[in-house]
């Protein structure tokens, strides 16, 4: 997809994916984690305010189900990992946790799971 046709949320989701999938050198972990947290913060703000979902997400409404709770758990764990503090080792581990939870969250949303609670419409 061409960047010029991406929605704002799509561009941020893609940027977060790139940051988490390529965390850089271990000595860059603190900076990468701060950057990923900032990108997620912007994406989170847009989606909480009702902005368009990334184009490939086939998410649906469906709060209260086990599936909705799992998606919200992925969101919560991702958010928590991105707010981790410490040195390079702890930030590197947090980036790995964030990458794993972001992958699970994206996969669920692409396959039609409900949105996590903070993004419900």
C-alpha positions as CSV (number, residue, x, y, z in Angstrom):
1,X,0.0,0.0,0.0
2,X,1.2,3.5,-0.9
3,X,2.0,5.7,2.1
4,X,-0.1,8.5,0.5
5,X,-3.3,6.4,0.6
6,X,-2.8,5.1,4.1
7,X,-5.0,6.3,6.9
8,X,-3.3,8.0,9.8
9,X,-3.9,4.9,11.9
10,X,-2.6,2.6,9.2
11,X,0.6,4.6,9.0
12,X,1.1,4.6,12.7
13,X,0.3,0.8,13.0
14,X,2.9,0.2,10.2
15,X,5.5,2.3,12.0
16,X,4.9,0.5,15.2
17,X,5.3,-2.8,13.5
18,X,8.6,-1.7,11.9
19,X,9.9,-0.4,15.3
20,X,9.0,-3.6,17.1
21,X,10.2,-6.0,14.4
22,X,13.6,-4.3,14.1
23,X,14.5,-3.2,17.6
24,X,18.0,-2.2,16.5
25,X,21.1,-2.9,18.5
26,X,20.8,-3.8,22.2
27,X,22.4,-0.5,23.1
28,X,19.5,1.3,21.3
29,X,16.8,-0.5,23.3
30,X,15.9,2.4,25.5
31,X,15.5,4.8,22.6
32,X,13.5,2.3,20.6
33,X,11.2,1.5,23.4
34,X,10.5,5.3,24.0
35,X,9.9,5.7,20.2
36,X,7.5,2.7,20.1
37,X,5.6,3.9,23.1
38,X,5.2,7.3,21.5
39,X,3.9,5.8,18.2
40,X,1.5,3.5,20.1
41,X,0.4,6.5,22.1
42,X,-0.6,8.4,19.0
43,X,-2.3,5.4,17.5
44,X,-4.1,4.7,20.7
45,X,-5.3,8.3,20.9
46,X,-6.6,8.2,17.3
47,X,-8.5,5.0,17.8
48,X,-9.9,6.0,21.2
49,X,-11.3,9.1,19.5
50,X,-13.0,7.1,16.7
51,X,-10.5,7.6,13.9
52,X,-10.6,5.1,11.0
53,X,-9.2,1.6,11.7
54,X,-6.2,0.4,9.7
55,X,-7.4,-0.9,6.4
56,X,-6.6,-4.6,6.9
57,X,-8.3,-4.8,10.3
58,X,-11.6,-6.6,10.0
59,X,-12.4,-5.9,13.7
60,X,-16.0,-6.0,14.9
61,X,-18.0,-4.9,17.8
62,X,-18.5,-7.6,20.4
63,X,-17.7,-6.6,24.0
64,X,-18.2,-9.0,26.8
65,X,-17.1,-12.2,25.1
66,X,-14.1,-14.3,25.9
67,X,-12.6,-13.3,22.6
68,X,-13.0,-9.6,23.5
69,X,-11.3,-10.1,26.8
70,X,-8.3,-11.8,25.1
71,X,-7.9,-9.0,22.7
72,X,-8.1,-6.5,25.5
73,X,-5.5,-8.5,27.4
74,X,-3.2,-8.2,24.4
75,X,-3.8,-4.5,24.3
76,X,-3.1,-4.1,28.0
77,X,0.1,-6.3,27.9
78,X,1.3,-4.3,24.9
79,X,0.7,-1.0,26.6
80,X,2.4,-2.2,29.8
81,X,5.4,-3.5,28.0
82,X,5.8,-0.2,26.1
83,X,5.8,1.8,29.4
84,X,8.7,-0.3,30.9
85,X,11.7,1.6,32.2
86,X,15.2,0.6,33.0
87,X,18.4,0.0,31.2
88,X,19.1,-1.6,27.8
89,X,18.5,-5.2,29.0
90,X,15.1,-4.5,30.6
91,X,14.1,-2.3,27.7
92,X,15.2,-5.0,25.2
93,X,13.0,-7.6,27.0
94,X,10.1,-5.1,27.0
95,X,10.5,-4.6,23.3
96,X,10.3,-8.4,22.8
97,X,7.1,-8.6,25.0
98,X,5.6,-5.7,23.1
99,X,6.5,-7.2,19.7
100,X,4.8,-10.5,20.7
101,X,1.6,-8.8,22.0
102,X,1.4,-6.4,19.1
103,X,1.6,-9.4,16.7
104,X,-1.1,-11.2,18.6
105,X,-3.3,-8.1,18.7
106,X,-2.9,-7.4,15.0
107,X,-3.5,-11.0,14.0
108,X,-6.7,-11.0,16.1
109,X,-8.0,-7.8,14.6
110,X,-7.2,-8.8,11.0
111,X,-9.1,-12.0,11.5
112,X,-12.2,-10.3,12.7
113,X,-12.0,-10.2,16.5
114,X,-13.7,-7.5,18.4
115,X,-11.7,-4.3,19.2
116,X,-10.1,-4.1,22.6
117,X,-12.2,-2.2,25.2
118,X,-10.4,1.2,24.9
119,X,-11.1,1.2,21.1
120,X,-14.7,0.0,21.2
121,X,-17.0,2.1,19.1
